[in-house]
Each structure stands twice: as structure tokens, then as C-alpha cells.
Amino acid sequence: MVKQVGLLAAGCQPWYSDVCDASGDRFAYCATLAIYVYQLDKTFNEFRLLSILSDHKKTVTAISWNPLNSDILASSSSDNRIIVWDIPKQKPISILENAKGTPISIHWSLLSGEGVSYAFGRGPVYIWQYQGGSAMAVSTVKETANMNSDICQIRWHPKRSNKVVIGHMDGSISISNLGSKGFKHVLQPEKDEEEEGEHDCVTALEWDPLSTDYLLICNKNSGVRLVDTVSVTLIMRFHLPSVATKVHTLSWVASAPGMFVTGDSLTGVLRLWNVSKPNPIENIRLKKSGFHVLHSICDNTLTIVTDEKDTSSDSNVLSSTSLAQAPAMVTKNHFALPPAQIVCTFRDGGVGLYNLGRRKWIFLREQGHVETIFDCKFHPEDPNLLATGSFDGTIKVWDINTFTAVHSSSGNEGVIYSISWAPSDLNCIVACTSKLGIFIWDIGKGRVIKRFNEHGKNPVYTVAWNQLDSRRIMSCGGDGYCIIRQVDGELLQRYKHPGPVFGCDWSPHNKDMLATGCEDGCIRVFYVMASADQPLKVFAGHKAKVFHVRWSPLLDGILCSGSDDGTVRIWDYTQETCSTVLKGHTGPVRGLLWNTEIPYLLVSGSWDCTIRMWDTRDGACLDTIQDHGADVYGLTCHPGRPFILASCSRDSTVRLWSLTSLVQPIELNIIAGKPWSEILGTTDKGTSLTSMLLTGKISRDLKLQSEEFPQNLRARSLKFFSKFFLPPGGTTNLWELVSVVQGLDDSMLSQNYSRGIMHVKHLSKFKSSEAQELEMIKMSKFGGGIGSRSKEDRLKEAAGIHIKLGNIQRYCELMVELGEWEKALSVAPGVSIEYWKDLATRYTKFLMKEDSDNAVPYAVATADSKSLTKFFITRGQMADAVLTAQMACEGTFLPQQHRRTLEMDYSTNNGKPSKNDLELMHKASEKLADFYFRNGSPILSACCFLAVDDCQKAITRLIQGNELELAVSVGTVLGNLTEHMAVAIELLSRRCENLGKWELAVDLLKLIPDNELLLCKCCARYQGSAEEIEYLHQRAGLPSLKDCLHEAEKLKHQIRLFDSIKYYLLSTCPERGLELGLQEVKSKLKRPDWSVDEIFDILQLLGCIRTDKLQHHDYPQYKVELLALSAYIGAFIAIRRSYNLIVPALFLHARSLLQRNPGLDISVEESKIQEELKIWCGANQDITKLKSSMTVEDNSAYRHLVEKAGHERCPSWLGPDCVASSHLPSHSDVHISCLTGQRVQGLALFLEDGKSAVSPNEALMWAKVNPFSPLGTGQRINPF
């Protein structure tokens, strides 16, 4: 199945005001067509994208969280619909289909229950009691009728449910006290002469959370005011630095009474205010682009957890040596910003979360498209750079490893329909627009260097730079012309068409040949060097306009076309025929893309929101992607990564897809060491129905590179082709670390190595170099001051006396009490170095408690690497924690006078760091690895382990991420990983079985030294004719069916039951082995001291019985017994492997099978399973309450359950699975797991009924402990 491997989220739309909101540990913002919801992951103190809500089909206009229930969000759109969402379930609760207008603003009203209030035009305000569902549940607030100006915002008071304020387009506000007197159109700001005729609309309204009367108002031109809504008077007008400065948005800071923040409309300056002062307390420049909306989140969710005990004395007795109590970090000379997170959205689509207290970004996506992305193209020389062109008038170039914008055009170009890179490394892009013609953007110069206006004011739909002749650019447009010009502007050809021309493409085989698609449904082929302007060929057949045409890069003379009739047609230029019609899309076809390695593989995108993969040999649809939330326009891939597809859509997202599953047999042939003839071939062989081969130029080049050093042929081919098949996001980084582990000098590494995860031995060198570069950058500083002056004066006077008397220590303690730690530290050596170190240690702990970055230098100075590493880990700064731990190992953190001692220790310890330092470094690396793993990046997680030479854990992490091909490839190159490699190859052979490549599965298993049992299991599972089974036995080196039966009987008499079962399963009578095995398992279970290990081994063997034999009607009881036992014992294996997610489902499945089959005897009572399920659930439903809520008996029962599960012998099986990109939400393809009842995040795996779905992670863990489907049909589950 094609899976999503990358997502560039849409930016925040700039059209409406109520497009950002927050509640509890979640925040949300609106793109044009969807709502993006982020939630705090408390394990790593990081907000992650939780879901994309996309039921609205037109522009989203507003969102609002329910103030009483943070799980409920309301949204409105220009399709006149209002939807109330259940965020945990990620589905609508209720929908108001017709609000009778487009809601401009929505807000929750608690007037009578929980209602969604909304308004449009000049009112009135409506309230929809969403539990009622229908339009009948809508009422009006009569006090808000008959307004004189359009409504732009509504806000209900958070404490007085009958009070609502309305902001108007004319700048005034209306205050309604339901049931009593209100005010309409009051407090309108006075207009300057320069602003006459210009709307000074209300852009933000926020009630003071601590008052029933005070309100903050922000007007477009007049700035911010604090008003009293009872007396309808102005309390404070807040002054900005200049007349040109405008504020667009504001938010109260909940953690700091009386404080609020504003965002400038033209520049990204965040200002902090106090209601008692007319001027800002702090001005922080965050970005060049102006703010659109910001929203404050209280910082209670992001607290630093510490188990350090406060060592300060509580004694009231003062002496010259007593420890001072340090104040909070608010003094005359230091202003500490309140602890709050600020969700910031900007006018250029940027979205970020700013930590006000720490003065740093938690995350920032600098830019984002805010409208339809019509086209995307990879840089011809760099598969990591992707350019996009959008309706918003900008071209952006993205690094797809991080999805950060590395270049962006200035914009203001109108609608950009199509883009095309200049060939080779010219680093220019040509783009066409809706009204402003064509332009060439030079990325290096950052400006437009050429414009073409041959199409006049008509829309230009497609532009194409000739990749074989960099001088030529082709375009086609609404004026009915396809125009060929040179870059210098010289006109070469003008081809007239009978209607608008929508698509054009240069032939990759002939620089003078091109094809066009026209409104008349015809495809025309032209030859530039011909004297006539008539087409060489005209292909007719489509029943509606043709939009795009694409020549095949591998098959000369073959081209495809997509049409509004919903079909894709394949044309043979040489035969002048339509060879294939691809049917399946239900809307007009837009994007088209041929694969550059598989000649018959074609991808199409449509207005039906789907992407389809086609086999053009027979017209079969190989797979359909439904994750985009709107029309799919652009499709592209890079020849260097031909199986990584990028797509763009009207939903304003760019998504990356891995097509590797469509060509897995080729990759598996490379890993199995098959001859090149089974991997590469000609296009003729590549289009035959009997083989799948790579036929492109890049694959041939990789073969030649691999063969340059015959002694390293296998290692080089594995390395080159894994980067060829796999998506970006760590693969190159991983292979460079493999080279470092093998001893490659750092001078041989790529320039990008230092930007990724580095080996710890390189951290010091590369980070030192980075620091030297950064020393050239001047950092701006912030300051301010508020505090208690009188107390400070008294303490300062006392300190002055003490220092004159020579009481240095008391002076230091008084300075600490004043919060002037630095002064205390500067004279502390006058007492002693030990006292200075103690004082510095106290200051470090104080700063860490205050969550200040200033703690770092003091922790280094006191050589407290342990506390500093822990500090970084609790803040989620895993990379910094690893760096700190490594520097401790290298002795960098020790004071200068101790380093000589350290060097002596190194010499006596054979140049190795201490055991404690190594443990600290490995712990920090593991934390960083877990962070990447939870983020859906198992490859980067493996990089973290390779960086500390832990090759075994690196392979294990790849296995847990189901990156089996990469695990086997890396393990093969590294060597000496027999146990881990055996697991990876075993699972990879299961993948071959799933593909029907049984011979290849056997060949892979032969790579394992001790492979006899695995070969037997593989052959036992094979379901085919007697001749086919005999052939597979022969290939695996196993006896014939008849000989296996004979051997089984002999072993049974020798009471070698396990081996007897094994050969029975390989024989013509596998049911005898099943019967014998079940008897043995049930007899073991009757013993009080039964062992999970011995039973699990037998059940795993029995689980290999051929499905047709297991389903045989002569022994149905055997099937149910095997399924129930496999689920029951599988639950214990899941417990010991920490597959916690599926443990309840396994117990429930076993219990369900017993309930559905009365009289079934598996030597375990249903009540026993229920009891064990209850014990497990009680202990794991909330691990934080485990110790406090469980009784002594509960703890004892839980310990007994865990002891019964035993310990895992192979570390490669230990730990939950997390497939790459399983965290990425989809737009429209929503499924609920039949195991957990939760929504499947990302790609869903369907079970044999075609309806039931599970997540890939759940399926992998289930299959590793129980080979049978959760549906209880007896079918095997194989998600590998």
C-alpha cells in the first residue's frame, strides 16, 4: 500500500479574524479549507499535530473552543455551515447545515446551556443549541438586532453569561446586557483627517478575565484601548512607538493578571503591556511578517518536573553564614516575562508557538501557503528541494527533510498556475500566472529577472522549460496559443488552437517535439523546427477538455493525457492510436506523472480528491490515495528518488508518499543478492507482464557505481539502492553514521553531515566550529525593571555595611536575597573556592527551577553535567542533552585545574571516559532516540544509537519502525549482529510471503546461520499444489511431503514432540501435528507452574499450519482452540514485550472466543481470563495513579501476572512498534481501530472482511505475538 511519509501543513489563512484559539493542552488554527489541531505530548513537552478537520468544503471563517469542555470545538465556514467537533474522536458531533448566512464570528454562549453563537451582516446574534442538532434549535438575541454597521466580532463574557460585546466594521462596539439596558455603536474612535473614508474596524475584542466590566478593544488604525463597559468610558489608551505602527491582534496573559500581549500588523513585533501603563513593558521582534492572530496559553502544562529537594534552610536565625532566600526573578535590574505560550499566526501564513517566559520559539513554521497550491516540482539536481506555486501569488522552495522554506518569492504575482525549473544547476524557476503573464525567478539573486507578456492579459495555464535545451521556454494559455520563446525573449513559434490551451509538455527524447492539450478535447503534437505551424498529429477521443499531457520518460513516442471527462488516455505516437483508457476518477483529471524507472507506472490526481496509481499495460488501478481534503493538482518525483511522490492540492498542503510498496520485489531482490538481470533491464523487458525491473538511467548509474569496487560490491549496492528507494528524513544521515562507525575519517563526510545527527566523537569539533561562526553574530538584549524599591534600599545598605566590615559571606547572602546573584558570585572566592562553588550550585538550581536558559553556563562552571543533562531532558531539548553528556565524557566540563588529573585518569583507564559519564551519555542519546521514534522517525531514532556506537539498538529501532529492508542492509554492512539480523530477515521473509514471493522468502532465510526452524515454518505456511509444495521443500533443503510424514511418526515414538509436530505440519497430514500440539499445550496449562516460553514456542509452530487445513470442516474445534490459546498466551508475550496497547484486546479476544463456543476446553477458565484482564487494566489505565490507588492485593496480583509473562530473551522484540509517519493525520480517509476503538492516525490496515481496520502499529505488534487475525476467522494477519 502506498503510504504518506511527509506532510507540509497549510499556513494560517489571513481572511478572517477568529481563526486561532486554544484550550487546555490544545490549540487550533484555520487554513483556508481545514482546521489544524495540535495537542501537547507531555512525555516530551512538545505540541504535535493531532488532526486535520476538513468537513468544510468552502473557506473556514471562525473557530471557538467550548469553555466548559476542552474536547469540543465549533467551526463555521462560507458554505453557511457550523460544525461542532469531538476533538478526541476527531469527528463532528452536530452540524447546522444552513446558518442563513456566512458566520463572520462565532463564540460559545452559556446563556441557556452550551450554545454556539454566531453573527453575519448587521446581525442579530444567533444562538444554536447544538445538542438539538437541527435549525429549529437556533434562536436570536433580540437585543442585538437592527445594527447600523456590519458585525466583525462577538465575545460573550466568561463570567456573566447574559453579557455580550459586539465589534463593528465602523470601529464602534455594542454592549448587550440581556434583560437590561444595553448600548449600541458606542466608543467609536475619532478619525484623523488622513483616515477619512477608511474603515477603522474592530480587529480584536477580549474581556478582562478578572473583571466583569473591563474590555480590551483593538481597532485597525486607532490601536488598543481599555474601556469600562458599565460607564461606557475610556480607562486607558495605549501608546505605540510611532504613528506608523499598527496593532492587529491582542490576548490577555492568563498567568499574569493585568498583562496582555499585542501583535503588530506590519511587522512581527510582539509587545507586552500592563493595564496600569500606557506604554509597552517589552517589545520582542519575532518575525518580519506582520501578525494576523495570536492567542495566549497558560504555561501550567509545561512545568519543569524535578525530584530535587529544596536544601535551603527554613530557620529564622540569621548569621553571617546562614543561607539567603532568593526572590523570584523580578528585580529592579531584571524583568522576568510571565510563563505563557503564545500561539502566533502571521500574514504570510506562518504559524508558531512562542514561550514568553523563556523568550524562545517552541516551534515555528516560518511560512506556509494560505491558498490552493497548483503546482510542485523537484529541483533537477537536488531531490531534497521542492518548489511550489500557489494561488497566493508566491513560489516557495522547501527542504523536504525538514519541510522548512529555504527560499520564497516576494509575491504579488496574482495566481500562479504552473512552475518549471531550468535544467541542470541554473537555479531559476519560470512561472505562469492568471493575469500577469510569465516570469523567471532567479533564486540565487532572490528576484525576478525576466518577464514575458505574449499572452497579454489572458491566463497562462502551463509553462515548461525545455530540459534538453535550456534556451527554450514554452507556455500555453487562454488566448488559444502555445508559444515557444527563447530565454532572451526571441519568439520561435506561435501555435494557434481552436480554443484555450491548458497543457503542454516537451518530449524528453527530442528537444524539438512537444504536445499540447486543448479545450476541444484533442492532443496535438508539434515539431518546432518544422516550417509550418500545423501539428504533426492530432489525437481525438476525450469527451471534454484536455488539461495536462505528459510524455513518457522511458517509452519513446508514448504520452498520456488527462481530461475533464474523468479519464486518462495513453497514446502511441508511432501507431497513432489510443492504447489504453484509464477509468476510475469521478472528477476532472489534473495532475499526471510517469515514473522514471518503471515504464508502465503512471500516477494521476483529480478533483475527486484522490490520487491513483495505474498499470498502463492493462489499465488496472494499483492503489488509490484519499488523504487530500480537496482537488489534487500537482504531482512530481525526482529521478534520484523515483518512488517518493510529492502532491499538492486545493487543501493548501504538500504531501509526500512512498510508492516503494508497488515495487518491493525489486528491493528484496537486491537485499537477497540476486543477479542484476533480476533487478535491471530494458524497457521492453520492463513492460512485459512476467517481470518487474528498473529501466531508468539513475538505476543503471547506481549499478555502475556499485561495481567500481568489486570487493565492496554488496555493501555499496545495499547503501546506494536503499537511498534510492527510501524517503528523505534520515536515510543519508544513517548511512554516513554507518561509515563513521566503520572508521571513515570525518573529512570524507558530506557537507550536510554536521546538520544532522552526528557521531558523539564529532560533536566537540563540529559544535566548536559552529560556535566560532556564531560569535560573529550580535544578539539583541532585552531588559526592563519593576520591583520593591524600599526593601531593596534597606538590604543594599545592610550589605554595604557588611562588606566594609569584611563579612564577605553575609554580603553575598544579602546580594542573593536581592536577586543579584552575579555580584555575590564575583566576590565569593574571597571566602573560599568551595563557597563560590556552593553558591554557584545554588544559583544553578535556582535558575533551573525558574526554567531559565541562564542556568546552562553555571552548570558547566560547576561541572554539574548530570543536572544539566536532566534539565535539558525535562525541557525536551534532547540534542542538547546528548551534547552535554558527551562533553562530560570528554572531560570538557571539569575546571581547568582538574583536567590534568582527568588526563591521568584517562591514561589509567585506557583513554576511556568514566562509567558514570558513559551511562549519562547513553541515557541522553536514548531520550533523543525515543523523541524521534515517538515523532514517527524510526530512522533518525536509529541514528541516535549509531551516534554512540550502539549498533544493536539501532537495528532494533529500525525493526520496531518496520524499516526491515534498511535494517537488513545496515546490519549486513556492519556485520556481527547475528541475533538482530535474524529477527529482521525473518520478518522480511514474511513480507515476501505477503507478496507471494515464497522462493525469495526461502532465499532470504538462508542468509541466517541457524535457519532450519524458520525454513520449516515458512514451508509449513505455504498453500499450493503438491508439486509446488515439493518444489519449495526442495529449495529450502527439506524432505519431501512423504518423508516428512515418516519422520514425524518416528519422532513421535521417540517422544520428541516439538520436532514431531514440526514435521507433521510439513507433511500431507498437518492436522495430526495440530492435534498433537494442542494436546501438549493444554496438558502444560493444567500444571500450576506452566511456562509461557515453552507454550508460546509450540503455539507459534502450530500457527504455521496451512490455512486450508485449519479451516477444514472435519475439525472445527481445533481451529477455535488454537485461536483462543494463541490470543491468551499472546497477551502474556505482549505484556513482557511492552506491547501495552494490544494487551486488553488479546485478553478480550480469547474471552470472546470462549463465550462464543460453549464447552470449549483450553484448560483456562473464562473467569480466569476476565480476572487477569481486570488486573492488567487496573494497573495500566493511569500509570501515574498506580502506586497510590492499588491495594496490596492488587499489587501482588499484578506482580504475579508480570512474573508469569517472563522476560524477553531477544532484545529486538522488546518495545512497542511505531511505523514511520504513523503519526501523520489524514484529511478525509478516517477509520476506527477495531482493537482499541480509537481513530487510526495515518494509514489504516484493513482485515480480511474489507471493513475492519487497525493501525499499522497495532497490526505489527499483534502479528508478532499472535499470527491470527483479530476477527477470529482463522486467517493469518501479515502486516509486514
GIZI-V711531 format. One record per backbone hydrogen bond with DSSP energy under -1.0 kcal/mol. NH is the residue of the N-H (numbers start at 1). CO is the residue of the C=O. Records with the same first field share a line. If there is no record, write none. Layout:
NH = CO / CO
This chain:
3 = 658
5 = 656
6 = 656
8 = 654
11 = 369
12 = 349
13 = 30
19 = 17
21 = 28
23 = 26
26 = 23
27 = 38
28 = 21
29 = 36
30 = 19
31 = 34
35 = 53
36 = 29
37 = 51
38 = 27
39 = 48
40 = 25
41 = 46
46 = 41
48 = 39
50 = 37
51 = 37
53 = 35
60 = 32
61 = 76
62 = 76
63 = 18
64 = 74
66 = 72
72 = 69
73 = 85
74 = 64
75 = 83
76 = 62
77 = 81
78 = 59
80 = 77
82 = 96
83 = 75
84 = 94
85 = 73
86 = 91
87 = 71
90 = 86
91 = 86
93 = 84
94 = 84
96 = 82
99 = 80
104 = 119
105 = 119
107 = 117
109 = 115
115 = 109
116 = 128
117 = 107
118 = 126
119 = 105
123 = 120
126 = 118
127 = 139
128 = 116
129 = 137
130 = 128
132 = 129
134 = 132
137 = 134
138 = 135
139 = 127
141 = 125
144 = 141
145 = 142
147 = 122
151 = 121
152 = 167
153 = 167
155 = 165
157 = 163
163 = 160
164 = 176
165 = 155
166 = 174
167 = 153
168 = 172
169 = 150
171 = 168
173 = 186
174 = 166
175 = 183
176 = 164
178 = 162
180 = 177
183 = 175
186 = 173
196 = 193
198 = 195
202 = 168
203 = 218
204 = 218
206 = 216
208 = 214
211 = 208
215 = 227
216 = 206
217 = 225
218 = 204
219 = 223
220 = 201
223 = 219
225 = 217
226 = 236
227 = 215
228 = 233
229 = 213
232 = 228
233 = 228
235 = 226
236 = 226
238 = 224
239 = 278
248 = 263
249 = 263
251 = 261
253 = 259
256 = 253
259 = 256
260 = 273
261 = 251
262 = 271
263 = 249
264 = 269
265 = 246
268 = 287
269 = 267
270 = 284
271 = 262
272 = 282
273 = 260
275 = 258
277 = 274
281 = 272
282 = 272
284 = 270
286 = 268
287 = 268
291 = 264
292 = 345
295 = 343
297 = 341
299 = 339
302 = 299
330 = 328
331 = 334
341 = 297
342 = 354
343 = 295
344 = 352
345 = 293
346 = 350
347 = 290
349 = 346
351 = 365
352 = 344
353 = 363
354 = 342
355 = 360
356 = 340
359 = 355
360 = 355
362 = 353
363 = 353
365 = 351
368 = 348
373 = 649
374 = 389
375 = 389
377 = 387
379 = 385
385 = 382
386 = 398
387 = 377
388 = 396
389 = 375
390 = 394
391 = 372
393 = 390
396 = 388
397 = 407
398 = 386
399 = 404
400 = 384
403 = 399
406 = 397
407 = 397
409 = 395
416 = 390
417 = 432
420 = 430
422 = 428
426 = 423
429 = 441
430 = 420
431 = 439
432 = 418
433 = 437
434 = 415
438 = 452
439 = 431
440 = 450
441 = 429
442 = 447
443 = 427
446 = 442
447 = 442
449 = 440
450 = 440
452 = 438
456 = 453
458 = 455
460 = 433
461 = 476
462 = 476
464 = 474
466 = 472
472 = 469
473 = 485
474 = 464
475 = 483
476 = 462
477 = 481
478 = 459
480 = 477
482 = 495
483 = 475
484 = 493
485 = 473
486 = 490
487 = 471
489 = 486
492 = 484
493 = 484
495 = 482
497 = 480
501 = 477
502 = 517
503 = 517
505 = 515
507 = 513
513 = 510
514 = 526
515 = 505
516 = 524
517 = 503
518 = 522
519 = 500
521 = 518
523 = 539
524 = 516
525 = 537
526 = 514
528 = 512
530 = 527
536 = 525
537 = 525
539 = 523
546 = 518
547 = 562
550 = 560
552 = 558
558 = 555
559 = 571
560 = 550
561 = 569
562 = 548
563 = 567
564 = 545
566 = 563
568 = 582
569 = 561
570 = 580
571 = 559
572 = 577
573 = 557
576 = 572
577 = 572
579 = 570
580 = 570
582 = 568
589 = 563
590 = 605
593 = 603
595 = 601
601 = 598
602 = 614
603 = 593
604 = 612
605 = 591
606 = 610
607 = 588
609 = 606
611 = 625
612 = 604
613 = 623
614 = 602
615 = 620
616 = 600
619 = 615
622 = 613
623 = 613
625 = 611
632 = 606
633 = 648
636 = 646
641 = 638
644 = 641
645 = 657
646 = 636
647 = 655
648 = 634
649 = 653
650 = 631
652 = 649
654 = 8
655 = 647
656 = 6
657 = 645
658 = 3
659 = 643
662 = 659
663 = 660
666 = 663
667 = 663
668 = 664
669 = 665
670 = 666
671 = 667
672 = 668
673 = 670
674 = 669
678 = 675
679 = 676
680 = 676
681 = 694
686 = 682
687 = 683
694 = 679
695 = 597
700 = 696
701 = 697
702 = 698
703 = 699
704 = 700
705 = 701
706 = 702
707 = 703
712 = 709
713 = 710
716 = 712
717 = 713
718 = 714
719 = 715
720 = 716
721 = 717
722 = 718
723 = 719
724 = 720
725 = 721
726 = 722
734 = 730
735 = 731
736 = 732
737 = 733
738 = 734
739 = 735
740 = 736
741 = 737
742 = 738
743 = 740
744 = 739
748 = 745
749 = 746
753 = 750
755 = 752
756 = 753
760 = 947
762 = 759
766 = 762
767 = 763
768 = 764
769 = 765
770 = 766
771 = 767
772 = 768
773 = 769
774 = 770
775 = 771
776 = 773
777 = 774
786 = 331
792 = 788
793 = 789
794 = 790
795 = 791
796 = 792
797 = 793
798 = 794
799 = 795
800 = 796
801 = 797
802 = 798
803 = 799
804 = 800
805 = 801
807 = 802
808 = 806
811 = 807
812 = 808
813 = 809
814 = 810
815 = 811
816 = 812
817 = 813
818 = 814
819 = 816
820 = 815
821 = 819
824 = 820
825 = 821
826 = 822
827 = 823
828 = 824
830 = 827
831 = 828
832 = 828
836 = 832
837 = 833
838 = 834
839 = 835
840 = 836
841 = 837
842 = 838
843 = 839
844 = 840
845 = 841
846 = 842
847 = 843
848 = 844
849 = 845
850 = 846
851 = 848
852 = 847
855 = 852
856 = 853
859 = 855
860 = 856
861 = 857
862 = 858
863 = 860
864 = 859
865 = 863
868 = 864
869 = 865
870 = 866
871 = 867
872 = 868
873 = 869
874 = 870
875 = 871
876 = 873
877 = 872
878 = 876
881 = 877
882 = 878
883 = 879
884 = 880
885 = 881
886 = 882
887 = 883
888 = 884
889 = 885
890 = 886
892 = 887
894 = 891
898 = 895
899 = 896
902 = 898
903 = 899
904 = 900
905 = 901
906 = 902
907 = 903
908 = 904
909 = 905
911 = 906
912 = 909
918 = 914
919 = 915
920 = 916
921 = 917
922 = 918
923 = 919
924 = 920
925 = 921
926 = 922
927 = 923
928 = 924
929 = 925
930 = 926
931 = 927
932 = 928
933 = 929
934 = 930
935 = 931
936 = 933
937 = 932
941 = 937
942 = 938
943 = 939
944 = 940
945 = 941
946 = 942
947 = 943
948 = 945
949 = 946
950 = 945
951 = 949
954 = 950
955 = 951
956 = 952
957 = 953
958 = 954
959 = 955
960 = 956
961 = 957
962 = 959
963 = 958
964 = 962
967 = 963
968 = 964
969 = 965
970 = 966
971 = 967
972 = 968
973 = 969
974 = 970
975 = 971
981 = 977
982 = 978
983 = 979
984 = 980
985 = 981
986 = 982
987 = 983
988 = 984
989 = 985
990 = 986
991 = 987
992 = 988
993 = 989
994 = 990
995 = 991
996 = 993
997 = 992
998 = 996
1001 = 997
1002 = 998
1003 = 999
1004 = 1000
1005 = 1001
1006 = 1002
1007 = 1004
1008 = 1005
1011 = 1009
1015 = 1011
1016 = 1012
1017 = 1013
1018 = 1014
1019 = 1015
1020 = 1016
1021 = 1017
1029 = 1025
1030 = 1026
1031 = 1027
1032 = 1028
1033 = 1029
1034 = 1030
1035 = 1031
1036 = 1032
1038 = 1033
1044 = 1040
1045 = 1041
1046 = 1042
1047 = 1043
1048 = 1044
1049 = 1045
1050 = 1046
1051 = 1047
1052 = 1048
1053 = 1049
1054 = 1050
1055 = 1052
1056 = 1051
1060 = 1056
1061 = 1057
1062 = 1058
1063 = 1059
1064 = 1060
1065 = 1061
1067 = 1064
1072 = 1069
1074 = 1070
1075 = 1071
1076 = 1072
1077 = 1073
1078 = 1074
1079 = 1075
1080 = 1076
1081 = 1077
1082 = 1078
1083 = 1079
1084 = 1080
1085 = 1081
1086 = 1082
1087 = 1084
1090 = 1087
1095 = 1091
1096 = 1092
1097 = 1093
1098 = 1094
1099 = 1095
1100 = 1096
1101 = 1097
1102 = 1098
1103 = 1099
1104 = 1101
1105 = 1102
1110 = 1106
1111 = 1107
1112 = 1109
1115 = 1112
1120 = 1116
1121 = 1117
1122 = 1118
1123 = 1119
1124 = 1120
1125 = 1121
1126 = 1122
1127 = 1123
1128 = 1124
1129 = 1125
1130 = 1126
1131 = 1127
1133 = 1129
1134 = 1130
1135 = 1131
1136 = 1132
1137 = 1133
1138 = 1135
1139 = 1134
1140 = 1138
1142 = 1139
1146 = 1142
1147 = 1143
1148 = 1144
1149 = 1145
1150 = 1146
1151 = 1147
1152 = 1148
1153 = 1149
1154 = 1150
1155 = 1151
1156 = 1152
1160 = 1157
1169 = 1165
1170 = 1166
1171 = 1167
1172 = 1168
1173 = 1169
1174 = 1170
1175 = 1171
1176 = 1172
1177 = 1173
1178 = 1174
1179 = 1175
1180 = 1176
1181 = 1177
1185 = 1182
1189 = 1185
1190 = 1186
1195 = 1191
1196 = 1192
1197 = 1193
1198 = 1194
1199 = 1195
1200 = 1196
1201 = 1197
1202 = 1198
1203 = 1199
1204 = 1200
1205 = 1201
1206 = 1202
1213 = 1210
1215 = 1137
1218 = 960
1221 = 936
1222 = 1219
1224 = 1221
1227 = 627
1230 = 1228
1233 = 1238
1234 = 1253
1237 = 1233
1240 = 1231
1245 = 1254
1247 = 1252
1250 = 1247
1254 = 1245
1259 = 1255
1260 = 1256
1261 = 1257
1262 = 1258
1263 = 1259
1264 = 1260
1265 = 1262
1266 = 1262
1269 = 1275
1272 = 1269
1277 = 1267
